[in-house]
C-alpha cells in the first residue's frame, strides 16, 4: 500500500467513527442552553443580553454557535 492508501478494515473503522460523529452532531440541541454565547451560570447571552426563560429552548437564533473543544 502506498503512503496515501487505506485498508478495507481502516476504511470501515473510519466510516463507523464518522457515523457516530454525525449522529452526535445531529442530536445536538441548537438552543441557548448549548450555545457558546450563553454565559455559564446566567441566563445571559454575550451577543443579545438577558435571555427570557421562554426563549432558552428556542432553536431559531442565527447567532447560535457550538463550542468545539480541540483535542
Buried (B, 14 or more C-beta within 10 A) or exposed (E): EEEEEEEEEEEEEEEEEEEEEEEEEEEEEBBBEBBEBBEEEEBBBEEEEEBEEEBEEEEEBEEBBEEEEEE
